[in-house]
Amino acid sequence: MSEFGERSVRQGQIVMLGTNVLCGCEPEGQVQVTTIFLDRNYLIDQVYWQYAAVLADRLEASRFLDTPYIEPVQLLSLRREDAARVELSLDELAELSASDFATDLGGGERFYRMQALLSSVLHIIVPYLEIGAMRRARTQRLTTKLRSARPTRFQPLRQEARRAAQLLESDLTRKWTLAELGREVHLSRSRLATVFTDAFGKSPQTYLAMKRVETMAKLLRETPVSIAQAAEDVGWRNRSHAADMFRRYLGVTPSSYRKRLRARSIDQDRPEKRSPTT
């Protein structure tokens, strides 16, 4: 479930999610997720060497990479043999990423093995991806900032952005303004907006709305409070507005979300049917 609607997922399929996509799944708590982060400069290098025969330099590769846009939510139905190969590669890639650099494979050997595994995964799934020239979802167009190329070395998250995010999360019910946040972290409104969006890919207001939806969903899952009370507890006193925001980020209304949870709870509590003994 997401702002892009609801889709049924079966074994052997892959869910591709872009950054800044808030989503939910049913049943919850039964999904193992492997997340891969790709630095933009790394992608530029890969594109350049892949198309070195037709691209003049890395700048042209960068412009080429800016042209297509991968849809932020896609459900990929891989062939059975492709799904099995991806699963094996992801398992080994995750194991190498989590293990100590001083053990197992060391130095260059380990790096090239991880790169080989990543390339094998991309080689399989890229042909399944849907690519377009523009973003389709309104909220994706309005709240997500396309980032320009960065230095290869990852830059640390700016302290002001981290502090602003902590302030928003610590008091969700407060009607924060950019001016108030800016004073707290000692930045002007415009500078805070730039720093925060560079760090999190969305404005402070959009970040706050997303955190409110996350907390409201948690309240509906884990407590018996009413929908109106859950909305007020996260800072929304207008139930209609809360429902609109909830549906925008999770793809379903709060009432539908709670009905699904109750239906699942009833199914789990229902005793299994047993065949009569003979």
NUNUMAR-842352 format. One record per residue (C-alpha): residue in three letters; x, y, z; chain. Coordinates in pm, 1 decimal, m for minus. Layout:
// NUNUMAR-842352
residuo:Ala, east:X, north:Y, up:Z, cadena:A
...
END
This chain:
// NUNUMAR-842352
residuo:Met, east:0.0, north:0.0, up:0.0, cadena:A
residuo:Ser, east:134.1, north:344.0, up:m92.6, cadena:A
residuo:Glu, east:23.6, north:670.6, up:m250.7, cadena:A
residuo:Phe, east:35.1, north:482.9, up:m581.2, cadena:A
residuo:Gly, east:m241.4, north:244.9, up:m477.3, cadena:A
residuo:Glu, east:m260.4, north:m115.5, up:m363.4, cadena:A
residuo:Arg, east:m98.0, north:m413.4, up:m529.1, cadena:A
residuo:Ser, east:m95.9, north:m782.1, up:m442.4, cadena:A
residuo:Val, east:248.8, north:m937.5, up:m419.9, cadena:A
residuo:Arg, east:321.9, north:m1304.5, up:m456.7, cadena:A
residuo:Gln, east:630.1, north:m1515.2, up:m410.3, cadena:A
residuo:Gly, east:893.4, north:m1456.9, up:m676.1, cadena:A
residuo:Gln, east:805.7, north:m1090.3, up:m731.4, cadena:A
residuo:Ile, east:1022.0, north:m791.2, up:m638.6, cadena:A
residuo:Val, east:891.6, north:m459.9, up:m505.7, cadena:A
residuo:Met, east:1104.9, north:m165.5, up:m620.1, cadena:A
residuo:Leu, east:1063.2, north:143.7, up:m402.2, cadena:A
residuo:Gly, east:1218.9, north:481.4, up:m467.6, cadena:A
residuo:Thr, east:1336.9, north:717.5, up:m195.8, cadena:A
residuo:Asn, east:1072.2, north:911.9, up:m1.9, cadena:A
residuo:Val, east:801.5, north:652.1, up:m64.1, cadena:A
residuo:Leu, east:607.9, north:576.3, up:253.7, cadena:A
residuo:Cys, east:436.2, north:240.7, up:228.4, cadena:A
residuo:Gly, east:279.6, north:m37.5, up:426.9, cadena:A
residuo:Cys, east:228.1, north:m405.8, up:370.4, cadena:A
residuo:Glu, east:m14.1, north:m672.5, up:480.9, cadena:A
residuo:Pro, east:57.7, north:m895.2, up:659.3, cadena:A
residuo:Glu, east:314.2, north:m688.7, up:845.9, cadena:A
residuo:Gly, east:619.7, north:m822.0, up:1020.0, cadena:A
residuo:Gln, east:671.2, north:m1109.1, up:777.9, cadena:A
residuo:Val, east:883.6, north:m947.8, up:508.8, cadena:A
residuo:Gln, east:1263.0, north:m951.1, up:484.2, cadena:A
residuo:Val, east:1395.4, north:m643.7, up:305.7, cadena:A
residuo:Thr, east:1735.1, north:m597.2, up:143.5, cadena:A
residuo:Thr, east:1816.2, north:m232.0, up:70.9, cadena:A
residuo:Ile, east:2087.1, north:m124.8, up:m173.0, cadena:A
residuo:Phe, east:2213.8, north:234.2, up:m190.2, cadena:A
residuo:Leu, east:2387.7, north:341.7, up:m510.8, cadena:A
residuo:Asp, east:2593.2, north:660.7, up:m519.8, cadena:A
residuo:Arg, east:2519.2, north:874.4, up:m822.1, cadena:A
residuo:Asn, east:2883.7, north:906.4, up:m927.7, cadena:A
residuo:Tyr, east:2913.3, north:530.4, up:m916.1, cadena:A
residuo:Leu, east:2618.8, north:503.5, up:m1154.8, cadena:A
residuo:Ile, east:2769.1, north:765.7, up:m1385.1, cadena:A
residuo:Asp, east:3091.7, north:566.8, up:m1406.3, cadena:A
residuo:Gln, east:2904.0, north:245.6, up:m1480.0, cadena:A
residuo:Val, east:2694.1, north:410.0, up:m1752.7, cadena:A
residuo:Tyr, east:2999.7, north:571.3, up:m1908.8, cadena:A
residuo:Trp, east:3200.4, north:250.2, up:m1930.7, cadena:A
residuo:Gln, east:2897.7, north:55.1, up:m2051.5, cadena:A
residuo:Tyr, east:2839.4, north:300.9, up:m2337.3, cadena:A
residuo:Ala, east:3197.1, north:420.4, up:m2389.0, cadena:A
residuo:Ala, east:3161.6, north:356.6, up:m2760.6, cadena:A
residuo:Val, east:2889.2, north:622.1, up:m2796.1, cadena:A
residuo:Leu, east:2946.8, north:859.0, up:m2500.3, cadena:A
residuo:Ala, east:3229.3, north:1109.8, up:m2523.1, cadena:A
residuo:Asp, east:3296.9, north:1155.9, up:m2149.0, cadena:A
residuo:Arg, east:3148.7, north:1138.5, up:m1798.6, cadena:A
residuo:Leu, east:2965.6, north:1468.5, up:m1846.7, cadena:A
residuo:Glu, east:2774.1, north:1320.9, up:m2136.9, cadena:A
residuo:Ala, east:2707.2, north:1011.0, up:m1928.5, cadena:A
residuo:Ser, east:2567.8, north:1232.9, up:m1652.4, cadena:A
residuo:Arg, east:2333.4, north:1409.4, up:m1896.1, cadena:A
residuo:Phe, east:2224.9, north:1073.2, up:m2033.7, cadena:A
residuo:Leu, east:2145.5, north:954.7, up:m1679.9, cadena:A
residuo:Asp, east:1933.0, north:1265.4, up:m1617.5, cadena:A
residuo:Thr, east:1706.5, north:1191.1, up:m1912.1, cadena:A
residuo:Pro, east:1510.5, north:880.0, up:m1802.4, cadena:A
residuo:Tyr, east:1324.8, north:848.1, up:m1474.1, cadena:A
residuo:Ile, east:1249.9, north:518.0, up:m1303.4, cadena:A
residuo:Glu, east:899.8, north:507.2, up:m1158.8, cadena:A
residuo:Pro, east:920.3, north:519.1, up:m776.2, cadena:A
residuo:Val, east:702.0, north:213.3, up:m712.8, cadena:A
residuo:Gln, east:716.9, north:m90.3, up:m935.8, cadena:A
residuo:Leu, east:619.0, north:m452.8, up:m896.4, cadena:A
residuo:Leu, east:857.2, north:m672.2, up:m1093.8, cadena:A
residuo:Ser, east:738.0, north:m1020.3, up:m1188.9, cadena:A
residuo:Leu, east:1061.8, north:m1205.4, up:m1247.4, cadena:A
residuo:Arg, east:1085.2, north:m1544.4, up:m1407.2, cadena:A
residuo:Arg, east:1140.0, north:m1820.6, up:m1153.7, cadena:A
residuo:Glu, east:1502.7, north:m1875.4, up:m1250.2, cadena:A
residuo:Asp, east:1574.5, north:m1499.6, up:m1240.3, cadena:A
residuo:Ala, east:1413.9, north:m1463.8, up:m897.0, cadena:A
residuo:Ala, east:1623.9, north:m1750.6, up:m761.8, cadena:A
residuo:Arg, east:1945.8, north:m1595.5, up:m894.7, cadena:A
residuo:Val, east:1860.8, north:m1255.3, up:m746.5, cadena:A
residuo:Glu, east:1782.2, north:m1408.5, up:m407.3, cadena:A
residuo:Leu, east:2114.9, north:m1590.4, up:m390.3, cadena:A
residuo:Ser, east:2310.5, north:m1280.8, up:m493.7, cadena:A
residuo:Leu, east:2132.1, north:m1055.2, up:m243.8, cadena:A
residuo:Asp, east:2190.9, north:m1300.2, up:40.7, cadena:A
residuo:Glu, east:2564.2, north:m1311.8, up:m25.6, cadena:A
residuo:Leu, east:2582.7, north:m935.5, up:m84.9, cadena:A
residuo:Ala, east:2409.0, north:m865.2, up:246.3, cadena:A
residuo:Glu, east:2639.1, north:m1106.9, up:427.4, cadena:A
residuo:Leu, east:2951.8, north:m943.1, up:284.8, cadena:A
residuo:Ser, east:2820.2, north:m596.1, up:366.2, cadena:A
residuo:Ala, east:2749.0, north:m684.7, up:728.9, cadena:A
residuo:Ser, east:3064.4, north:m882.9, up:805.2, cadena:A
residuo:Asp, east:3389.6, north:m741.4, up:939.1, cadena:A
residuo:Phe, east:3630.3, north:m611.6, up:675.6, cadena:A
residuo:Ala, east:3914.0, north:m783.1, up:859.2, cadena:A
residuo:Thr, east:3761.8, north:m1126.7, up:818.0, cadena:A
residuo:Asp, east:3636.5, north:m1341.8, up:532.5, cadena:A
residuo:Leu, east:3733.3, north:m1182.6, up:202.8, cadena:A
residuo:Gly, east:3979.1, north:m898.4, up:248.1, cadena:A
residuo:Gly, east:4080.1, north:m587.5, up:56.6, cadena:A
residuo:Gly, east:4026.2, north:m583.6, up:m316.8, cadena:A
residuo:Glu, east:3900.6, north:m939.3, up:m337.2, cadena:A
residuo:Arg, east:3602.4, north:m862.9, up:m119.9, cadena:A
residuo:Phe, east:3525.7, north:m534.8, up:m299.5, cadena:A
residuo:Tyr, east:3527.9, north:m692.6, up:m643.5, cadena:A
residuo:Arg, east:3313.4, north:m982.3, up:m523.9, cadena:A
residuo:Met, east:3051.7, north:m736.3, up:m392.2, cadena:A
residuo:Gln, east:3062.0, north:m538.4, up:m715.2, cadena:A
residuo:Ala, east:3020.7, north:m857.8, up:m915.7, cadena:A
residuo:Leu, east:2717.0, north:m954.5, up:m708.3, cadena:A
residuo:Leu, east:2561.9, north:m609.6, up:m747.9, cadena:A
residuo:Ser, east:2620.3, north:m617.3, up:m1122.3, cadena:A
residuo:Ser, east:2458.1, north:m958.9, up:m1146.0, cadena:A
residuo:Val, east:2148.8, north:m831.8, up:m962.1, cadena:A
residuo:Leu, east:2120.3, north:m520.0, up:m1179.5, cadena:A
residuo:His, east:2178.2, north:m725.9, up:m1492.5, cadena:A
residuo:Ile, east:1870.6, north:m932.2, up:m1407.7, cadena:A
residuo:Ile, east:1625.8, north:m669.0, up:m1282.8, cadena:A
residuo:Val, east:1702.1, north:m369.0, up:m1506.2, cadena:A
residuo:Pro, east:1523.9, north:m515.3, up:m1813.0, cadena:A
residuo:Tyr, east:1208.8, north:m544.7, up:m1599.8, cadena:A
residuo:Leu, east:1208.3, north:m177.6, up:m1491.2, cadena:A
residuo:Glu, east:958.0, north:71.8, up:m1629.2, cadena:A
residuo:Ile, east:1132.9, north:392.8, up:m1732.4, cadena:A
residuo:Gly, east:970.1, north:721.0, up:m1828.7, cadena:A
residuo:Ala, east:1062.3, north:1080.4, up:m1904.1, cadena:A
residuo:Met, east:879.5, north:1240.8, up:m1609.8, cadena:A
residuo:Arg, east:742.8, north:1174.6, up:m1263.2, cadena:A
residuo:Arg, east:380.5, north:1069.2, up:m1256.6, cadena:A
residuo:Ala, east:280.9, north:1107.1, up:m892.1, cadena:A
residuo:Arg, east:190.1, north:1458.1, up:m779.5, cadena:A
residuo:Thr, east:342.0, north:1424.4, up:m433.8, cadena:A
residuo:Gln, east:664.2, north:1288.0, up:m578.7, cadena:A
residuo:Arg, east:690.3, north:1588.3, up:m809.2, cadena:A
residuo:Leu, east:615.3, north:1840.0, up:m535.1, cadena:A
residuo:Thr, east:805.4, north:1704.5, up:m236.7, cadena:A
residuo:Thr, east:1113.2, north:1530.2, up:m373.1, cadena:A
residuo:Lys, east:1423.0, north:1712.8, up:m486.1, cadena:A
residuo:Leu, east:1639.6, north:1571.0, up:m763.1, cadena:A
residuo:Arg, east:1996.8, north:1575.2, up:m640.7, cadena:A
residuo:Ser, east:2293.4, north:1676.7, up:m848.0, cadena:A
residuo:Ala, east:2612.7, north:1473.5, up:m865.6, cadena:A
residuo:Arg, east:2807.5, north:1462.1, up:m540.7, cadena:A
residuo:Pro, east:3171.2, north:1386.4, up:m464.5, cadena:A
residuo:Thr, east:3242.3, north:1014.7, up:m455.5, cadena:A
residuo:Arg, east:3311.8, north:1031.1, up:m80.5, cadena:A
residuo:Phe, east:2985.9, north:1038.0, up:114.7, cadena:A
residuo:Gln, east:2936.0, north:1364.4, up:301.7, cadena:A
residuo:Pro, east:2820.5, north:1350.8, up:666.3, cadena:A
residuo:Leu, east:2467.9, north:1460.7, up:747.0, cadena:A
residuo:Arg, east:2475.9, north:1824.6, up:853.5, cadena:A
residuo:Gln, east:2419.5, north:1876.6, up:1223.1, cadena:A
residuo:Glu, east:2153.1, north:2142.6, up:1161.2, cadena:A
residuo:Ala, east:1947.8, north:1904.6, up:944.8, cadena:A
residuo:Arg, east:1977.8, north:1623.7, up:1198.7, cadena:A
residuo:Arg, east:1876.2, north:1856.6, up:1482.5, cadena:A
residuo:Ala, east:1578.6, north:1991.9, up:1288.4, cadena:A
residuo:Ala, east:1456.2, north:1637.6, up:1218.1, cadena:A
residuo:Gln, east:1492.3, north:1549.8, up:1587.2, cadena:A
residuo:Leu, east:1291.0, north:1855.8, up:1686.2, cadena:A
residuo:Leu, east:1010.1, north:1767.0, up:1444.2, cadena:A
residuo:Glu, east:994.2, north:1407.4, up:1566.9, cadena:A
residuo:Ser, east:1006.4, north:1507.0, up:1934.4, cadena:A
residuo:Asp, east:693.7, north:1724.6, up:1908.6, cadena:A
residuo:Leu, east:470.4, north:1611.0, up:1623.0, cadena:A
residuo:Thr, east:168.9, north:1804.4, up:1750.1, cadena:A
residuo:Arg, east:337.0, north:2142.1, up:1728.3, cadena:A
residuo:Lys, east:256.9, north:2365.9, up:1432.0, cadena:A
residuo:Trp, east:615.5, north:2410.9, up:1326.1, cadena:A
residuo:Thr, east:714.6, north:2690.6, up:1091.1, cadena:A
residuo:Leu, east:1038.7, north:2727.7, up:901.5, cadena:A
residuo:Ala, east:1114.0, north:3041.3, up:1100.0, cadena:A
residuo:Glu, east:1078.9, north:2858.0, up:1433.1, cadena:A
residuo:Leu, east:1289.2, north:2565.4, up:1318.5, cadena:A
residuo:Gly, east:1547.3, north:2801.8, up:1176.3, cadena:A
residuo:Arg, east:1583.7, north:2982.1, up:1508.4, cadena:A
residuo:Glu, east:1630.2, north:2651.8, up:1689.0, cadena:A
residuo:Val, east:1916.6, north:2542.7, up:1462.6, cadena:A
residuo:His, east:2053.8, north:2892.6, up:1395.0, cadena:A
residuo:Leu, east:1977.8, north:2905.1, up:1022.1, cadena:A
residuo:Ser, east:1764.3, north:3135.5, up:811.0, cadena:A
residuo:Arg, east:1438.0, north:3000.6, up:667.2, cadena:A
residuo:Ser, east:1574.4, north:2968.6, up:314.5, cadena:A
residuo:Arg, east:1902.6, north:2814.8, up:428.4, cadena:A
residuo:Leu, east:1725.6, north:2563.2, up:650.6, cadena:A
residuo:Ala, east:1496.5, north:2459.3, up:364.8, cadena:A
residuo:Thr, east:1798.2, north:2398.5, up:140.5, cadena:A
residuo:Val, east:2004.1, north:2214.2, up:403.2, cadena:A
residuo:Phe, east:1711.6, north:1996.7, up:515.2, cadena:A
residuo:Thr, east:1602.5, north:1905.1, up:163.3, cadena:A
residuo:Asp, east:1959.7, north:1818.7, up:65.4, cadena:A
residuo:Ala, east:1981.6, north:1588.2, up:366.8, cadena:A
residuo:Phe, east:1642.8, north:1415.7, up:355.7, cadena:A
residuo:Gly, east:1514.6, north:1474.0, up:1.5, cadena:A
residuo:Lys, east:1202.6, north:1653.9, up:123.9, cadena:A
residuo:Ser, east:1105.5, north:1978.7, up:293.6, cadena:A
residuo:Pro, east:1064.7, north:1997.5, up:674.7, cadena:A
residuo:Gln, east:685.9, north:2026.0, up:637.8, cadena:A
residuo:Thr, east:668.4, north:1716.4, up:418.2, cadena:A
residuo:Tyr, east:898.9, north:1529.7, up:656.5, cadena:A
residuo:Leu, east:671.0, north:1622.5, up:947.8, cadena:A
residuo:Ala, east:360.9, north:1503.6, up:760.3, cadena:A
residuo:Met, east:528.5, north:1169.9, up:682.4, cadena:A
residuo:Lys, east:626.5, north:1119.9, up:1048.6, cadena:A
residuo:Arg, east:273.1, north:1201.7, up:1157.2, cadena:A
residuo:Val, east:135.3, north:937.6, up:922.3, cadena:A
residuo:Glu, east:387.1, north:680.4, up:1050.2, cadena:A
residuo:Thr, east:292.4, north:750.7, up:1412.2, cadena:A
residuo:Met, east:m79.8, north:754.7, up:1338.5, cadena:A
residuo:Ala, east:m53.9, north:416.0, up:1167.6, cadena:A
residuo:Lys, east:133.1, north:280.6, up:1470.7, cadena:A
residuo:Leu, east:m141.4, north:407.7, up:1703.0, cadena:A
residuo:Leu, east:m409.9, north:240.8, up:1489.7, cadena:A
residuo:Arg, east:m213.5, north:m84.9, up:1493.6, cadena:A
residuo:Glu, east:m110.6, north:m99.1, up:1856.6, cadena:A
residuo:Thr, east:m374.2, north:92.6, up:2057.3, cadena:A
residuo:Pro, east:m756.1, north:99.0, up:2074.5, cadena:A
residuo:Val, east:m779.6, north:479.2, up:2032.3, cadena:A
residuo:Ser, east:m1031.3, north:616.5, up:1786.7, cadena:A
residuo:Ile, east:m923.8, north:746.6, up:1447.1, cadena:A
residuo:Ala, east:m1010.1, north:1100.8, up:1550.3, cadena:A
residuo:Gln, east:m802.8, north:1066.9, up:1867.5, cadena:A
residuo:Ala, east:m510.4, north:914.6, up:1678.6, cadena:A
residuo:Ala, east:m519.6, north:1205.7, up:1434.9, cadena:A
residuo:Glu, east:m526.8, north:1458.7, up:1719.1, cadena:A
residuo:Asp, east:m242.5, north:1279.6, up:1899.8, cadena:A
residuo:Val, east:m13.3, north:1343.5, up:1602.6, cadena:A
residuo:Gly, east:m117.6, north:1705.0, up:1554.4, cadena:A
residuo:Trp, east:m416.7, north:1691.5, up:1317.1, cadena:A
residuo:Arg, east:m743.0, north:1817.3, up:1466.4, cadena:A
residuo:Asn, east:m927.9, north:1801.8, up:1135.4, cadena:A
residuo:Arg, east:m1017.0, north:1436.8, up:1079.7, cadena:A
residuo:Ser, east:m1086.8, north:1489.5, up:708.7, cadena:A
residuo:His, east:m745.1, north:1644.2, up:654.2, cadena:A
residuo:Ala, east:m581.9, north:1363.9, up:855.1, cadena:A
residuo:Ala, east:m758.0, north:1103.1, up:641.5, cadena:A
residuo:Asp, east:m644.4, north:1275.6, up:322.6, cadena:A
residuo:Met, east:m283.0, north:1288.0, up:439.4, cadena:A
residuo:Phe, east:m295.3, north:926.2, up:558.1, cadena:A
residuo:Arg, east:m431.2, north:809.2, up:223.5, cadena:A
residuo:Arg, east:m177.7, north:1022.5, up:34.5, cadena:A
residuo:Tyr, east:116.0, north:848.1, up:200.0, cadena:A
residuo:Leu, east:m20.1, north:496.5, up:260.5, cadena:A
residuo:Gly, east:m274.0, north:457.4, up:m17.2, cadena:A
residuo:Val, east:m566.1, north:366.8, up:213.9, cadena:A
residuo:Thr, east:m787.8, north:561.8, up:452.0, cadena:A
residuo:Pro, east:m740.2, north:522.6, up:829.9, cadena:A
residuo:Ser, east:m1075.6, north:342.3, up:860.3, cadena:A
residuo:Ser, east:m982.0, north:91.8, up:587.9, cadena:A
residuo:Tyr, east:m642.0, north:44.6, up:748.7, cadena:A
residuo:Arg, east:m797.2, north:m37.7, up:1087.4, cadena:A
residuo:Lys, east:m1060.3, north:m269.5, up:933.0, cadena:A
residuo:Arg, east:m783.2, north:m470.9, up:770.1, cadena:A
residuo:Leu, east:m602.6, north:m500.6, up:1102.4, cadena:A
residuo:Arg, east:m916.3, north:m618.1, up:1280.1, cadena:A
residuo:Ala, east:m998.2, north:m869.5, up:1005.7, cadena:A
residuo:Arg, east:m647.5, north:m1010.4, up:1024.7, cadena:A
residuo:Ser, east:m668.4, north:m1034.1, up:1404.6, cadena:A
residuo:Ile, east:m995.3, north:m1229.3, up:1380.4, cadena:A
residuo:Asp, east:m843.1, north:m1468.6, up:1126.5, cadena:A
residuo:Gln, east:m541.3, north:m1527.7, up:1350.1, cadena:A
residuo:Asp, east:m758.6, north:m1596.0, up:1655.7, cadena:A
residuo:Arg, east:m994.2, north:m1830.3, up:1470.4, cadena:A
residuo:Pro, east:m917.0, north:m2197.3, up:1553.9, cadena:A
residuo:Glu, east:m801.4, north:m2416.1, up:1270.1, cadena:A
residuo:Lys, east:m1056.7, north:m2651.8, up:1122.0, cadena:A
residuo:Arg, east:m976.7, north:m3015.8, up:1179.8, cadena:A
residuo:Ser, east:m1101.0, north:m3304.6, up:975.1, cadena:A
residuo:Pro, east:m1313.0, north:m3556.7, up:1169.6, cadena:A
residuo:Thr, east:m1125.6, north:m3861.7, up:1290.9, cadena:A
residuo:Thr, east:m1223.5, north:m4197.5, up:1157.4, cadena:A
END
